Amino acid sequence: MCRNIYYLVLGVVLGTILGFLVCDDTKKKITKAIQNKAKRLSGCVRSSSEKAEEVMDAVKNAVKG
């Protein structure tokens, strides 16, 4: 959780600084890279929550059986 907040703050700060210093083409590449990283992070969170849900279901079934 803290890592995600760290990346968010870092992205905002770097985006602000680079917004003043970098040309438009480079801005697009940086933005795309940040979006790809965010997609990967959300995919990891989603897969972890799905795994946790599977474990919970297995425990419920074990308790019932």
Secondary structure, 3 states (H helix, E strand, C coil): CHHHHHHHHHHHHHHHHHHHHCCHHHHHHHHHHHHHHHHHHHHHHHHHHHHHHHHHHHHHHHHHC
